[in-house]
Amino acid sequence: MRVVNQLDKCLWSDFVANHPQANVFHTPEMFEVFSGARGFNPSVWATLDDDGQVRALLLPVYVTILGGALSPLTTRAVVYGSVLSALRDEGNEGLALLLRTYRQQMKGRLLFTELRNLCEVGESGTILDQHGFAFEDHLNFLIDLDRPPQEIWRNIRSNARRNIDRARRSGIVIEEVTTSDGAAAAYAILKDVYKRIQVPLPDRSLFDAALKVLRPKRMLRLLLAKVDGQGIGALTLLLYKGVVYYWYTGTLREFASCRAGDFLVWHALQWGSENGFQTFDFGGGGRPDEEYGVRDFKAKFGGQLVNFGRNRCVHAPIRLRLSQGGYQLLRRFL
């Protein structure tokens, strides 16, 4: 077996398409999106067996909040779909070799690597732990879409149903964005929201790349909520293998009474159910030991609470401690 940093696209696509635990973040298309986004630098790490078949796949995206001299203090790797390995013993062997090689080469080069698990890691969890990727609890909600919309509606809490009804009465309409101008309007909303909550928002080029690469393959829906022609909320959905993934979203505070956030979620659930999707992945619910308003919002929609967690390997512990203090200072100026 050998570790490579380039992979034939057909071989890559076949491995992901035929793997039961693969998700949208494992696809070559999503890699292309990150490649076209400013501030993101994706890379390919894969283990091939002697016949040239993929046995393990790791797709870290190096994310830098601040460039220049501060880059070493703000660069981390996020593996949005976690690792993916073949289900037989060769998969475990390939994963071990891959993690060992990756960790050796990344030592001191970035702060940490975080694997965001979207399903149970199973046997891979032991291998991850053995190679320095410690497990951390992290919650999520999954909603079953393989049923009529009316049944999904009945499982939504009464306060959320009232909000959705209020949104209807306020005259909200949901439009799918198909143009660059529409993407600009959606991004302006997200920019306003992320500035308010003091969280860095990716450059607009990420959303432009997603619209260009994913939408023609029916792997993306970008939704805009409007009242009287004005955009007041935006929601991005990733689509792959029967799963709708809740991605970036936000609503304008001055239109909070319209309840666009609730209405956008209901629109996505109803659309997914009516278009043959099986699962709605709510995109994370925070740590169980911390209060998290986003988790409270998502809990209203009747999903199954899961704890697939995250695995993290720290490559530069001293720099990480310095950066954590610096990030809190940075947030004051966002």
C-alpha positions as CSV (number, residue, x, y, z in Angstrom):
1,M,0.0,0.0,0.0
2,R,1.1,3.6,-0.6
3,V,-0.2,7.1,0.2
4,V,-0.7,9.5,-2.7
5,N,-1.7,13.1,-2.9
6,Q,-3.3,12.9,-6.4
7,L,-6.2,10.7,-7.4
8,D,-7.8,9.9,-10.7
9,K,-11.2,11.6,-10.7
10,C,-13.1,8.5,-12.0
11,L,-11.5,6.2,-9.4
12,W,-12.3,8.8,-6.7
13,S,-15.9,9.2,-7.8
14,D,-16.5,5.4,-8.0
15,F,-15.1,4.9,-4.5
16,V,-17.3,7.6,-3.0
17,A,-20.4,6.7,-5.0
18,N,-20.3,3.0,-3.9
19,H,-19.4,3.6,-0.3
20,P,-22.4,3.4,2.1
21,Q,-20.9,6.0,4.5
22,A,-19.8,8.5,1.9
23,N,-21.2,12.1,2.0
24,V,-21.2,15.2,-0.2
25,F,-17.9,16.4,1.3
26,H,-16.1,13.3,0.0
27,T,-16.9,14.1,-3.6
28,P,-14.5,15.5,-6.3
29,E,-17.2,18.2,-6.9
30,M,-17.0,19.5,-3.4
31,F,-13.2,19.5,-3.6
32,E,-13.5,21.6,-6.7
33,V,-15.7,24.1,-4.9
34,F,-13.2,24.5,-2.1
35,S,-10.4,24.9,-4.7
36,G,-12.2,27.8,-6.2
37,A,-12.8,29.6,-2.8
38,R,-10.5,32.3,-1.4
39,G,-9.2,31.3,2.0
40,F,-9.6,27.5,1.5
41,N,-6.9,25.2,0.3
42,P,-8.0,21.6,-0.1
43,S,-5.7,18.6,-0.5
44,V,-6.1,15.0,-1.3
45,W,-4.7,12.2,0.8
46,A,-5.5,8.6,-0.2
47,T,-4.2,5.1,0.4
48,L,-4.0,2.8,-2.7
49,D,-3.5,-0.9,-2.6
50,D,-1.2,-2.9,-4.9
51,D,-4.0,-3.0,-7.5
52,G,-4.4,0.8,-7.4
53,Q,-7.7,0.7,-5.6
54,V,-8.6,3.3,-3.0
55,R,-8.6,1.9,0.5
56,A,-8.8,5.2,2.5
57,L,-9.5,8.8,1.7
58,L,-8.8,12.0,3.7
59,L,-9.7,15.4,2.3
60,P,-8.4,18.1,4.6
61,V,-9.2,21.7,3.8
62,Y,-6.7,24.1,5.1
63,V,-8.5,27.2,6.3
64,T,-6.7,30.5,7.1
65,I,-8.6,33.3,8.9
66,L,-5.8,35.8,8.6
67,G,-2.9,35.7,6.1
68,G,0.6,37.1,6.2
69,A,2.6,36.9,9.5
70,L,-0.5,35.7,11.4
71,S,-1.1,32.7,9.1
72,P,0.7,30.3,11.4
73,L,-1.6,31.3,14.2
74,T,-4.9,31.1,12.2
75,T,-4.4,28.1,9.9
76,R,-6.1,24.8,10.7
77,A,-7.3,21.8,8.7
78,V,-11.0,20.8,8.6
79,V,-12.1,17.5,7.1
80,Y,-15.7,18.3,6.6
81,G,-16.9,14.8,5.9
82,S,-14.4,13.0,8.1
83,V,-12.3,10.1,6.8
84,L,-13.6,7.3,4.5
85,S,-12.1,3.9,4.4
86,A,-13.0,0.6,2.8
87,L,-15.1,-1.7,4.9
88,R,-12.8,-4.7,5.0
89,D,-9.6,-5.2,6.9
90,E,-7.6,-3.6,4.1
91,G,-9.6,-0.4,4.8
92,N,-8.4,-0.4,8.4
93,E,-4.8,-1.0,7.3
94,G,-5.1,1.7,4.7
95,L,-6.5,4.2,7.2
96,A,-3.8,3.5,9.7
97,L,-1.1,4.1,7.1
98,L,-2.8,7.3,5.9
99,L,-3.2,8.8,9.3
100,R,0.3,8.0,10.3
101,T,1.7,9.5,7.1
102,Y,-0.5,12.6,7.4
103,R,0.4,13.3,11.0
104,Q,4.1,13.0,10.4
105,Q,4.0,15.5,7.5
106,M,1.7,17.9,9.3
107,K,3.6,18.1,12.6
108,G,4.2,21.8,13.4
109,R,2.8,23.0,10.0
110,L,-0.7,23.9,11.2
111,L,-2.6,24.2,14.4
112,F,-4.8,21.2,14.3
113,T,-6.8,18.9,12.1
114,E,-10.5,18.4,12.9
115,L,-12.6,15.5,11.5
116,R,-16.3,16.3,11.4
117,N,-18.1,13.0,11.5
118,L,-21.4,12.8,9.7
119,C,-22.1,9.1,10.8
120,E,-20.9,6.6,13.3
121,V,-17.2,5.9,12.7
122,G,-17.4,2.3,14.0
123,E,-14.1,0.5,13.9
124,S,-12.3,3.5,12.5
125,G,-12.7,5.2,15.9
126,T,-10.1,3.0,17.5
127,I,-7.7,3.6,14.7
128,L,-8.3,7.4,14.9
129,D,-7.6,7.3,18.6
130,Q,-4.4,5.3,18.2
131,H,-3.1,7.9,15.8
132,G,-3.7,10.9,17.9
133,F,-7.2,11.9,16.7
134,A,-9.0,12.3,20.0
135,F,-12.8,12.0,20.0
136,E,-14.9,15.0,21.2
137,D,-18.7,15.0,21.7
138,H,-20.6,17.0,19.1
139,L,-24.3,16.8,18.5
140,N,-26.4,16.9,15.3
141,F,-30.0,16.3,14.3
142,L,-31.2,14.0,11.5
143,I,-34.7,14.2,10.2
144,D,-36.4,11.3,8.3
145,L,-37.6,12.6,4.9
146,D,-38.8,9.2,3.7
147,R,-42.4,9.9,4.6
148,P,-45.2,12.3,3.6
149,P,-44.7,16.1,4.5
150,Q,-47.8,15.9,6.7
151,E,-46.2,13.4,8.9
152,I,-43.0,15.5,9.2
153,W,-45.3,18.5,10.0
154,R,-46.9,16.7,12.9
155,N,-43.5,16.0,14.5
156,I,-42.5,19.7,14.5
157,R,-43.1,21.4,17.8
158,S,-46.1,23.7,18.1
159,N,-44.1,26.9,18.5
160,A,-42.2,26.2,15.2
161,R,-45.5,25.4,13.4
162,R,-46.9,28.7,14.6
163,N,-43.8,30.5,13.4
164,I,-44.2,28.9,9.9
165,D,-47.9,29.9,9.8
166,R,-46.9,33.4,10.8
167,A,-44.4,33.5,8.0
168,R,-47.0,32.5,5.5
169,R,-49.3,35.2,6.7
170,S,-46.5,37.8,6.4
171,G,-46.3,37.0,2.7
172,I,-42.9,35.4,2.6
173,V,-42.0,33.7,-0.7
174,I,-39.0,31.4,-1.3
175,E,-37.1,31.7,-4.5
176,E,-34.2,29.5,-5.7
177,V,-31.1,31.4,-6.7
178,T,-29.7,30.6,-10.1
179,T,-27.7,33.7,-11.0
180,S,-24.6,35.5,-9.7
181,D,-26.8,38.5,-8.8
182,G,-29.0,36.3,-6.7
183,A,-26.0,34.8,-5.0
184,A,-24.8,38.4,-4.2
185,A,-28.1,39.1,-2.5
186,A,-28.0,36.0,-0.5
187,Y,-24.4,36.6,0.5
188,A,-25.2,40.2,1.7
189,I,-27.7,38.7,4.1
190,L,-25.2,36.1,5.4
191,K,-22.5,38.8,5.8
192,D,-24.9,40.9,7.9
193,V,-25.7,37.9,10.1
194,Y,-22.2,36.7,10.6
195,K,-21.0,40.2,11.5
196,R,-23.7,40.5,14.1
197,I,-22.8,37.1,15.7
198,Q,-19.1,37.8,15.4
199,V,-18.2,34.7,13.4
200,P,-16.0,34.8,10.3
201,L,-17.9,34.2,7.1
202,P,-16.1,32.5,4.1
203,D,-15.4,34.7,1.1
204,R,-18.2,35.0,-1.4
205,S,-16.1,33.0,-3.9
206,L,-17.1,29.9,-1.9
207,F,-20.7,30.4,-2.8
208,D,-20.0,31.4,-6.4
209,A,-17.9,28.3,-6.8
210,A,-20.7,26.2,-5.3
211,L,-23.3,27.7,-7.6
212,K,-21.0,27.1,-10.7
213,V,-19.9,23.6,-9.8
214,L,-22.7,22.0,-7.8
215,R,-25.9,23.4,-9.1
216,P,-25.6,22.0,-12.7
217,K,-25.2,18.6,-11.1
218,R,-28.2,19.1,-8.8
219,M,-26.0,19.0,-5.8
220,L,-27.0,22.5,-4.5
221,R,-30.0,24.6,-3.8
222,L,-29.5,28.2,-2.8
223,L,-32.7,29.7,-1.4
224,L,-33.7,33.3,-0.8
225,A,-36.7,34.3,1.4
226,K,-38.3,37.5,0.3
227,V,-41.0,39.9,1.6
228,D,-42.4,42.5,-0.9
229,G,-39.4,41.8,-3.2
230,Q,-36.8,42.3,-0.5
231,G,-34.4,39.5,0.5
232,I,-34.6,38.8,4.3
233,G,-33.2,35.3,4.6
234,A,-30.9,32.9,2.8
235,L,-30.3,29.1,3.1
236,T,-27.8,26.9,1.2
237,L,-28.6,23.2,0.9
238,L,-26.1,20.6,-0.3
239,L,-27.6,17.5,-2.0
240,Y,-26.0,14.0,-2.4
241,K,-27.1,10.4,-2.3
242,G,-30.6,11.0,-0.8
243,V,-29.4,13.5,1.8
244,V,-30.2,17.2,2.1
245,Y,-27.4,19.0,4.0
246,Y,-28.2,22.2,5.9
247,W,-25.2,24.5,5.1
248,Y,-24.9,28.3,5.5
249,T,-28.0,30.2,6.5
250,G,-29.1,33.5,8.1
251,T,-32.0,36.0,8.4
252,L,-32.0,39.7,8.9
253,R,-32.7,40.8,12.5
254,E,-35.0,43.7,11.4
255,F,-37.4,41.2,9.9
256,A,-37.3,38.7,12.8
257,S,-41.1,38.9,13.2
258,C,-41.5,37.3,9.8
259,R,-39.9,34.1,11.0
260,A,-38.0,33.5,7.8
261,G,-35.6,31.0,9.5
262,D,-38.4,28.6,10.4
263,F,-40.1,29.0,7.0
264,L,-36.9,28.2,5.1
265,V,-36.3,25.0,7.1
266,W,-39.9,23.9,6.5
267,H,-39.6,24.6,2.8
268,A,-36.4,22.5,2.7
269,L,-38.0,19.6,4.6
270,Q,-41.1,19.7,2.4
271,W,-39.1,19.9,-0.8
272,G,-36.8,17.0,0.3
273,S,-39.7,14.8,1.1
274,E,-41.5,15.5,-2.2
275,N,-38.3,15.0,-4.3
276,G,-37.2,11.5,-3.1
277,F,-34.7,12.4,-0.4
278,Q,-34.4,10.2,2.7
279,T,-32.6,12.3,5.3
280,F,-32.2,15.9,6.3
281,D,-28.8,16.5,8.0
282,F,-29.1,19.7,10.2
283,G,-25.4,20.4,10.1
284,G,-24.4,20.3,13.7
285,G,-25.8,21.0,17.2
286,G,-22.8,22.0,19.3
287,R,-21.2,20.4,22.3
288,P,-23.6,18.7,24.7
289,D,-22.0,20.4,27.8
290,E,-22.6,23.9,26.4
291,E,-25.7,26.0,25.9
292,Y,-26.2,26.6,22.2
293,G,-29.1,28.6,20.8
294,V,-28.7,27.1,17.4
295,R,-29.3,23.6,18.9
296,D,-32.5,24.9,20.5
297,F,-33.7,26.2,17.2
298,K,-33.0,22.9,15.4
299,A,-34.6,20.8,18.1
300,K,-38.0,22.3,17.3
301,F,-38.2,20.4,14.0
302,G,-38.5,16.9,15.5
303,G,-35.2,15.3,14.4
304,Q,-33.3,12.5,15.9
305,L,-30.5,13.8,18.2
306,V,-27.2,12.0,17.4
307,N,-23.7,12.3,18.7
308,F,-21.3,11.3,15.9
309,G,-18.8,13.7,17.4
310,R,-15.5,15.1,16.0
311,N,-12.0,13.8,16.2
312,R,-9.1,16.3,16.6
313,C,-5.4,16.0,16.3
314,V,-3.3,19.0,17.6
315,H,-0.1,19.5,15.5
316,A,1.2,22.7,17.3
317,P,0.0,22.8,20.9
318,I,1.9,26.0,21.9
319,R,0.7,28.0,18.9
320,L,-2.8,26.7,19.4
321,R,-2.9,28.1,22.9
322,L,-1.7,31.5,21.6
323,S,-4.2,31.5,18.8
324,Q,-7.2,30.8,21.0
325,G,-6.5,34.0,23.0
326,G,-6.0,35.9,19.7
327,Y,-9.2,34.7,18.2
328,Q,-11.3,36.1,21.1
329,L,-9.5,39.5,20.6
330,L,-10.2,39.3,16.8
331,R,-13.9,38.8,17.3
332,R,-14.1,42.3,18.9
333,F,-13.2,43.8,15.5
334,L,-15.3,41.6,13.2
